Amino acid sequence: ESVTISSTNTNKDFDNCREIKVPYELIVSGEDKYVYLVTSEKEVEVLRKLNKYNKTLPDLGLRMKTGLTVDFRNRDILRDEEEEGTIPLFYSQHIKQGQIKFPIQKEHEYILTDQKGLMQENKNYLFVKRFTAKEEPRRLQCGVYLSRKFPQYKKISTQNKINFIDGVLTEMSECLVYGLYVLFNSTIYDEYYRILNGSTQVNSTEINNMPVPELETIQEMGRKLIKTRDFSEKGCDLILEGYYG
């Protein structure tokens, strides 16, 4: 069964109206029956390539979660400087060129709290910005967080405007985090997410339903990134190209 979709370049440009025939199972998929609103053959090809993968993050024992600390609701625990008992509070501004830079002399980079709900283990994560501006070229903007780079902390916290991918059952290895970075910093995954969600907010539920390769494949991608050290979008595309063709 196929579905015919009509698309135009603009709302008024009916002369350029085109029809695309797409298999039903390609644009309506997943347990939640997500509907992918494709507008071009290129987008159809993006879906075809990534829907070959039949795993999701939860299938692999991973999950994207939303940052824990809503800073404006917890003003009393925010600190500008490190002091005894404080832990780092990571914001989207700490994500820079695929890595996590901390501290950056930003206000409220630390919190002083004993609330367990605001703290998480200092372990490996992939941080992903929750919000981007419309004019920015990418929706998915992420950075590799490695616990060994911050050995002085047992706990950390994440501000509510970032998401993070966590190992639910066991801690993620460094090569797995780097492999996840390859996926989510690639052009095709950014395009896929734009088809799935037209807003500027990265929704963790939707990310958890996106198709991903097998765990061993993602780790292999990570090992390649560790060798190349090329964190650019193009560098990630070069690694990923060999896996979905």
Secondary structure, 3 states (H helix, E strand, C coil): CEEEEEECCCCCCHHHCEEEEEEHHHHEECCCCEECCCCCHHHHHHHHHHCCCCECCHHHCEEEEECCECHHHCHHHEECCCCCCCEEEECHHHEECCEECCCCCCCCCEECCCCHHHCEECCCEEEEECECCCCCCCCCCEEEECHHHCCCCCEEEEECCEEEEEECCCCCCHHHHHHHHHHHCCHHHHHHHHHHCCCCECCHHHHHCCCECCHHHHHHHHHHHHHHCCCCHHHHHHHHHHHHC
